[in-house]
Amino acid sequence: MAFPLPDTAYPVTQPDGMPHRSTVFLRAVIDHPRWRVGDYSYASAHVPPSDWAVHLAPYLYAFSPEKLVIGKFCQIADGVQFITASANHRRDGFSTFPFAIFHRRFENAPSLPGPGPDTVIGHDVWIGQGARILPGARIGDGVIVGAGAVVAGTVAPYMVVAGNPARVVSTRFPADVAARLQDLAWWDWPIEKVEQHEVAICGANLALLEAAKAEIGGAGGAFPS
């Protein structure tokens, strides 16, 4: 059976042939000007929402200045939320109260913060159940985010983070291996090649993957921006 196309809304089929509506390829179900999402990244929810963009990033509005950028082959579990910069309050004054929201005078409003940073998720990132990703977080390729973690700041590639606030609890691979994996950028290969080398990708056969990369040619993928 052919691998589902990245614009397939419901890529998982149940035994009775019906689509499993609790898991979606995000590229196919999100039409939002401030989202950027890569091929094959999926999200799951025990109760499928009517609007996946609002469900996952409730403070990212069409008029928001920031973006939410998610790479390829990411895995987003039930209950994950991205708290993007438009959720912020101003914190440098005597009060954090957003007066402008209530008197509805937004231009040059002194109670509102300036534009915040984008939130950027790399490729092949697994975000566990109920995690919260805070404004401006930058999560590197291959990171695993533990269930319930609250993640801020920058997480280097191939780290495992957990807790509130999230801290690095382990590294998935030595630094040289992580660097070689990013150079491989298997997530940028044609999906047929990814499937062909699934055993090597999931079985950590770096030598075989590097030989395959030499056959495919081309430069490695860049961090999403």
Number of C-alpha atoms within 10 A of each C-alpha: 3 7 9 14 13 21 15 15 20 20 19 17 12 9 8 6 8 10 15 16 18 15 22 26 27 28 21 19 16 17 13 12 13 18 20 18 23 20 21 25 23 23 21 22 19 11 11 16 14 9 12 18 20 16 16 20 18 16 18 24 19 12 9 16 15 21 23 24 18 26 24 22 22 26 18 24 20 20 20 23 22 23 21 25 25 22 16 18 15 15 12 8 9 7 11 14 13 16 15 15 12 8 8 9 11 13 8 10 14 14 18 20 18 15 12 17 17 19 25 24 29 26 30 23 25 21 27 20 19 17 25 24 26 19 23 22 22 23 27 23 26 23 24 25 28 21 19 18 22 20 26 19 14 13 23 17 24 25 22 20 23 20 16 13 11 21 18 14 12 12 16 15 14 9 12 8 13 19 13 12 22 20 15 23 18 22 20 18 17 11 18 11 15 17 14 12 17 13 13 16 16 8 9 13 12 15 10 14 20 16 11 18 19 11 9 12 10 11 11 16 15 13 16 18 14
